Amino acid sequence: MAIITLLKLVRAPAGFTAVSNILAAAIIATSGQLTVDIILLCVASVCFYFAGMALNDCFDYKIDLAERANRPIPQGLISISQAWLVGFTLLGCALLFAYLHSITAFYLGLTLSCCILLYNGVIKDGLAGSIFMASCRYFNWLLGASIAALTINSYYFALPILFYIIGLTYLSKQEVQATNKNTIFFTAIMLLLTAVAMIWLTTQVLALTVNQSIVAYSLIGIWFALNVFKLASIFKAFTPDNIQKMITWLIIGVIPLDALIVVISGHYILGCVILALLPPCRLLSKQLAMT
């Protein structure tokens, strides 16, 4: 089994977005005082993400034979039994690394594992499926926050990523046949809720100065405008190829979103550190598909 096949199976470039979730949540939870055990959470998160991607291809094997013949299993690059083994091995490794960090991280990992299996095997279609996919990201964020004691604010800070992934996933359902343009409007609403959630954090949770608030509102506005403008560009050319490009943009966009949440929390330099994950993610995405 070639390494490149495994990288394709798990959609390796997106692993950087899992790490950015962990780093962002941990930075906010610890007020920027990260400890070396963040490595355990990062490794666990990547394993969870890769497990989900591998298991997704296993559950979707018959669909991929008809609709996505370029995926590793339909191409015959890896057998279905090997892919199952890869998926569950990664899931086991993820739980192990979470347990090595803390019992809280382990319990969050168990919850995340349930969400991964339910999404891939049971509840994938429609809005419910999009919510379950977003729940995976939500608990991944909480996994990062578990580097410190979880508080009510930990759950609040994960809301932007929840809304963002709901919209992203709902739009991704169109990447094969592109039959429902209304998904663009729904995704735009989710982007708006993402922005509103960040504004709510700045006004109700964070204690920002006037200058910090101005910076936060400005950056949130720029972020929202860029994403909606990009989303609007596919309305006239609503094709599978353009939708796939948009989904790739949004997946990579998890990194700047995480960085933005960190920045509006007052950690400007650490926000830039998270943005450093963007170049390798983009470079790798040119070689390996993310959708």
N, C-alpha and C positions, 0 to 999 in steps of 0.2 A: 504494500500500500504506500504510494508516494506521498511525501509531505505536502506537495501542492494540492493533491486530492483532498487531504484532510483540511487544508486551509480553505479550499472552495466549499467543502461540506459545511463547515462551521461559520462561513462568511466572516473570515478573520478580520477584515478592516473594522467591522463594527465593534470589535472587542475594545477598541480605544474609547468608545462611547460609554461602555460599561465602567471602565476605569474612571472616566470623568465624573460619572454619577457618584462613585465612591469617594473620590477626592473632594468634590464639592460639598457633599453631605458631611464628611468628616471635618473639613475646614470650618464649616459653620458650627458644627456641634462642639468643637474644641476651641472655638475662637482663634483658629489659626495655629494652635499648638499641637501639631501632628506628632505622633510617636511612630517608632519603627514598625509596630505591629499593624500599621495600615497596609503593609505589604500582604499580610494574610488575607485581609478583606478584599484587596485588589485581585489577588489570585483567585479567591473564591468567586468573586463576581464574574471574572472572565470565564471561569469554568462553568458557572451557571448559564451564562449567555451562550457559550459554545455548545453546551449540552442541549439547550433549547433549540438551537439552529439544526443540530444533527437530528434530534428527535422530530423536528418539524418535517424534515425530508423523509424520515421513516414513515410517519403517519400519512404524509401526502404522496407516497410512492406512486399509487395508481393514477392520481391526478397529474403528477409530474410526467408520467409516461405520455400522457396526451397533450399536456399544455406547456411543460417546461423540460423539453428533451435535453436541454443543455446542462441540467443539474448532474452531479457526479453519479448518483445511483442509476438514473435512466441511461446514462452514457456507458454504464458498465465499468466505471473506474473504481467503484467500491460496491461490494454486495450489500444487500439489505440487512443481512445478519451482522456483517461487520459494522454497518452504520448504527444499528441498535446497540451493539457493544460499545462503540465509541460514545454514543449519547449517554448511556447509563453509567459508564465509567467516569465520564466527566461530571455527571451529576453527583456521583459518590465522592469524587475528589473535592467538589465544591463544598459539600456538606462537611467533609473532613477538615478543610481549611477554615470553614466558619466555626466549627467546634473548637479548633485549636486557638481561635481568637477568644471566644467567650460563649457561654451558654445562651446568652441573648442572641448573638449572631447565629448560633445553630438553630434556634427556634424560628428566627426570621428566614433562615435558609430552608427549613422544612416548609414554611408557608410559601416561600418563593417556588420551591419544587412542586408543590401542589398546583400553584397557578400555572406553571410551565406545562405540566402534564394535562391539566384541565383544558388549557387553551389549545394545545396541540392535538389532543385526542378527543375532546368532547365539545367544547364551546368555542369554535373558531369563526363562525360566520356572523355577519350582521354587527349591530352595535354592541351586543353582549360580548362577542368575540373581541371587539376592539377594546372594550373595558377590561377584559381579562388580560389582554396583552399589556395594556397600560398598567395593570396591577402588578405585573412582573417587574416593570421599571420602578413602580412606586416602592415595592418591597426591596428592590435593589438599592434604591436611595436610602431607605431605612437601614439597610445592612451597613452602609457607609456611616450613617449617623450613630450606629451602635458602638462605635469606637469610644463613645462616652455614654453616660446614662441617657436613655431616651426620655424626652419631655414632650409635652403637647406641641411645642413649637417644631419638634422634629417631624411630626406628621403634617404640619402646616407647610413647611418648606418643601415637602415632596409634592405638593399640589400642582405647581406649574408643569412639572414633568409628566404628571398624570394626564392633565388636559392635552398636553402636546402630543403624547403618544396615542391617545384616543383618536385624535384627528389624523395623525400620520397613518395609523393602522387602518382606519376606515377608508382612507383614500387608496391605500395599497390593495384593497380588494378589487380595484379597477385595473390593475396593471397588466392583466392578461387580455381582457376583452374590451375594456373602456366603454361601458354602455350607459353609465349614469353620471351625468355632469353635476347632479345635485350634490355629489360627494365633495365637490370643490367648495360649495357654500358651507357645508357642515364642517369641513376642515378649517375654513376661515373663522367660523364661530369658535372652534376649539383654540385656534391661535389667539383670538380675542380673549377668551377665558384665561389662557395662559398669561397674557399681559395683565389682565385684571387681577389675577392671583398674585402676580409680582408687585403690582401697585398696592394691593391690600397688605402684603407683607411689609412694605415700606411705611405704610401709615398706621398699621395696627400692631405689628410685632416688633419691628426694628425701631430703635431710638436714634433717628438720624438728625443731623443738623440741617439747617435750611439749604446750605450749599450741597451737602450730600444728597438731599432729596431732589434738588434740581438735576444733579448728575444722574441719579437713578431714573427719574422720569424721562429724561432726555434719551438715555440709553435704551430704556424699554420701548419708547416710541420709535426709535430708529430700528430696533430689532423687529418690532411688529410690522413696520412699513416695508422693510426688506423682504420679509417672508410672505406677506400678502401680495406684494408686487410680483414676486417669483411665482406664487400660486396662480395669480391672475393670468400669467403668461401662457399657461397651458389650457386656458378656457377655449380659445379659438382652435387650438390644435390638440384636441383631447384624444390622444392616441396612446396605445400601450407603451410605446417607446418613450414618449414625453412624460408619461406618468411614472415610469421606472426611474427616469432621470430626476423627477421631482422627489420621489421617495428616497433616492440616494442622497439628494440635497438635504432633506429633512432628517434623515438618520445621522448624517455627518453633523447636522445642525444641533444635535443634542449637546455637542461639546461647547459651542458658543453659548447655548442656553444655560448650561451648568456654570460656565464662566461668568455669565451675566448675573446669575443669582448670587454667586460669591461676591461679585463686585458691588452689587447694591447692598450687600451686607457689610460693606466697608473694607473688604480685604482686596484691595486693588491689585497688589503685586501677585498675590496667590491666584487671582482670577486670570492674570496673564500667564501664570504657570500652567493652568489648565488649558488655556488656548494653545500652548505648545504641543498639545496632543493632536491639534488639527492638521498640521502638515503631513505627519506620517500616515494619518488616517486617510487623507485625500490621495496621497501618493499610492498607497496600497489599494485603494478603491479603484484605481485605474487599471489594476491588474486582476483584481478579484471582485466578483459581483457582491453587492451588499443586499440585494433583494431576491 
